[in-house]
């Protein structure tokens, strides 16, 4: 399955944010990557550059490559409502992202691996597609071979209570995707309107 496998710290430095979960290195060097750092960079970015940067940030944050991201955007544009908000809702409804929101792993790449290795079920069926789109009411759980696996359960970090659109039952070890989240409840620092403007050119 296609995914970004390059240097993660470099990406975080590029955007000045720990979007790939390694913010500790930004304390040591927060300059953008490149031989001359920020010294030779343009002081202000043009409109297209800002839009492109925002799209790249969203892609790296959710672990989506260009073709799949474009398809997700096209689907968002067909839905009723604001296209940018629909885009974020669809990205949040990905199976790998939901596993991350449930606190079963510490990062989205770990969530992707958990799904790819057939450790996760949706409504009782094993699903190994990280981009699987969940719908309201879908139940996420561990596959029978994984429900008592120490290597799988050791990754659990616990659900953040502010993610109200997902719920986790510790006794049954099952989670529920309750509904699509409202944009103001999603903490990612993404200006989705710039992405809409980029694709609308």
C-alpha positions as CSV (number, residue, x, y, z in Angstrom):
1,X,0.0,0.0,0.0
2,X,1.3,3.4,-1.0
3,X,2.4,5.7,1.8
4,X,5.0,8.3,2.7
5,X,8.2,6.6,3.9
6,X,10.6,9.6,3.9
7,X,12.1,11.6,6.7
8,X,9.5,12.6,9.2
9,X,11.5,15.3,11.0
10,X,12.1,17.1,7.7
11,X,8.4,17.3,7.1
12,X,7.7,18.7,10.6
13,X,10.4,21.3,10.0
14,X,8.9,22.2,6.6
15,X,5.6,23.2,8.2
16,X,7.0,24.3,11.6
17,X,4.5,21.9,13.3
18,X,4.8,18.3,14.7
19,X,2.4,17.0,12.2
20,X,4.1,13.6,12.1
21,X,4.4,13.3,15.8
22,X,8.0,14.1,16.4
23,X,7.8,17.7,17.8
24,X,10.8,17.2,20.1
25,X,13.2,17.8,17.2
26,X,11.6,21.2,16.5
27,X,13.1,22.5,19.7
28,X,16.6,21.7,18.4
29,X,16.1,23.0,14.9
30,X,12.9,24.6,13.7
31,X,14.4,26.0,10.5
32,X,12.9,24.7,7.2
33,X,14.9,22.0,5.5
34,X,17.5,23.1,2.9
35,X,21.1,24.0,2.6
36,X,20.6,27.6,3.7
37,X,17.6,27.2,6.0
38,X,15.3,30.2,6.2
39,X,18.0,32.7,5.0
40,X,17.4,32.1,1.3
41,X,13.6,31.6,1.5
42,X,11.1,34.1,0.3
43,X,9.8,36.2,3.1
44,X,6.2,35.9,2.0
45,X,4.6,33.1,0.0
46,X,2.4,33.7,-2.9
47,X,-1.3,32.7,-3.0
48,X,-0.6,29.4,-4.9
49,X,2.3,28.5,-2.6
50,X,0.1,29.0,0.5
51,X,-2.7,26.9,-1.0
52,X,-0.3,24.1,-2.0
53,X,1.4,24.1,1.4
54,X,-1.9,23.7,3.1
55,X,-2.8,20.7,0.9
56,X,0.5,19.1,1.5
57,X,0.1,19.6,5.3
58,X,-3.3,17.9,5.2
59,X,-1.9,15.0,3.1
60,X,1.0,14.4,5.5
61,X,-1.2,14.8,8.5
62,X,-3.7,12.1,7.5
63,X,-1.2,9.9,5.6
64,X,-2.8,10.2,2.2
65,X,-1.1,10.4,-1.2
66,X,-2.2,12.7,-4.0
67,X,-4.5,10.5,-6.0
68,X,-6.5,9.3,-3.0
69,X,-6.6,12.8,-1.5
70,X,-8.0,14.2,-4.8
71,X,-10.7,11.4,-4.9
72,X,-11.6,12.3,-1.3
73,X,-11.9,16.0,-2.2
74,X,-14.1,15.2,-5.2
75,X,-16.4,13.1,-3.0
76,X,-16.5,16.0,-0.5
77,X,-17.5,18.4,-3.2
78,X,-20.5,16.2,-4.2
79,X,-21.9,16.2,-0.6
80,X,-24.2,18.8,0.7
81,X,-22.7,21.6,2.8
82,X,-19.3,23.3,2.8
83,X,-16.8,21.4,0.7
84,X,-13.8,22.2,3.0
85,X,-15.6,20.9,6.1
86,X,-16.8,17.9,4.2
87,X,-13.2,17.1,3.3
88,X,-12.1,17.1,6.9
89,X,-15.1,15.0,7.9
90,X,-14.2,12.4,5.3
91,X,-10.6,12.3,6.4
92,X,-11.6,11.9,10.0
93,X,-13.9,9.0,9.0
94,X,-11.1,7.0,7.6
95,X,-10.6,3.7,9.6
96,X,-6.9,4.4,10.4
97,X,-7.7,7.9,11.7
98,X,-10.6,6.6,13.8
99,X,-8.4,4.0,15.4
100,X,-5.9,6.8,16.3
101,X,-8.8,8.9,17.7
102,X,-9.9,5.9,19.8
103,X,-6.5,5.9,21.4
104,X,-5.7,2.3,20.3
105,X,-2.3,3.5,19.0
106,X,-0.1,6.5,19.5
107,X,0.0,7.7,15.8
108,X,-1.8,7.4,12.5
109,X,1.1,5.3,10.9
110,X,0.7,2.8,13.7
111,X,-3.0,2.7,13.1
112,X,-2.4,2.1,9.4
113,X,-0.1,-0.8,10.3
114,X,-2.7,-2.3,12.7
115,X,-5.3,-2.3,9.9
116,X,-3.0,-3.6,7.2
117,X,-2.0,-6.5,9.4
118,X,-5.7,-7.5,9.8
119,X,-5.9,-6.8,13.6
120,X,-9.1,-4.7,13.2
121,X,-12.8,-5.5,12.5
122,X,-15.6,-3.3,11.4
123,X,-19.1,-4.5,12.3
124,X,-17.5,-8.0,13.0
125,X,-15.7,-8.3,9.7
126,X,-11.9,-8.0,9.3
127,X,-11.0,-4.9,7.3
128,X,-7.4,-4.4,6.1
129,X,-7.9,-1.2,4.1
130,X,-6.7,1.9,6.1
131,X,-8.8,4.3,3.9
132,X,-12.0,2.4,4.6
133,X,-14.8,5.0,5.1
134,X,-16.8,4.6,8.3
135,X,-20.4,5.5,8.6
136,X,-22.3,6.6,11.7
137,X,-22.9,3.7,14.0
138,X,-20.1,1.4,12.7
139,X,-18.5,-0.6,15.4
140,X,-14.7,-1.1,15.5
141,X,-13.1,-3.9,17.4
142,X,-10.1,-6.3,17.5
143,X,-9.9,-9.4,15.3
144,X,-10.3,-12.7,17.3
145,X,-6.6,-13.4,16.9
146,X,-5.6,-10.0,18.3
147,X,-8.1,-9.3,21.1
148,X,-5.7,-10.9,23.7
149,X,-2.4,-10.1,21.9
150,X,0.1,-8.3,24.2
151,X,1.9,-6.7,21.2
152,X,-1.4,-5.2,20.0
153,X,-2.8,-4.2,23.4
154,X,0.5,-2.6,24.5
155,X,0.0,0.1,21.9
156,X,-3.2,1.4,23.6
157,X,-2.9,5.0,24.8
158,X,-6.5,5.7,25.8
159,X,-9.2,7.9,24.2
160,X,-9.1,11.6,24.6
161,X,-12.5,12.7,25.9
162,X,-12.6,15.7,23.6
163,X,-13.1,13.4,20.6
164,X,-16.8,13.1,21.2
165,X,-17.6,11.6,17.8
166,X,-16.1,8.3,18.8
167,X,-16.7,6.1,21.8
168,X,-14.7,3.2,23.3
169,X,-16.1,0.4,25.5
170,X,-13.1,-0.9,27.5
171,X,-15.0,-3.9,28.8
172,X,-16.0,-5.2,25.4
173,X,-12.9,-3.7,23.7
174,X,-15.1,-2.2,21.0
175,X,-15.4,1.4,19.7
176,X,-18.2,3.2,17.9
177,X,-17.9,5.8,15.2
178,X,-20.9,7.9,16.4
179,X,-21.1,10.5,13.8
180,X,-19.0,12.8,11.5
181,X,-17.3,15.5,13.7
182,X,-18.0,19.2,13.4
183,X,-15.1,21.1,12.0
184,X,-14.6,23.2,15.2
185,X,-14.1,19.9,17.2
186,X,-11.2,18.7,15.0
187,X,-7.9,20.0,16.4
188,X,-5.8,19.8,13.3
189,X,-4.4,23.2,12.2
190,X,-5.5,22.9,8.6
191,X,-7.0,25.8,6.6
192,X,-9.2,23.7,4.4
193,X,-10.6,26.7,2.5
194,X,-7.2,27.2,0.9
195,X,-7.3,23.5,-0.4
196,X,-10.8,24.2,-1.9
197,X,-9.4,27.3,-3.6
198,X,-6.4,25.3,-5.0
199,X,-8.6,22.6,-6.5
200,X,-11.0,25.1,-7.9
201,X,-8.4,26.7,-10.2
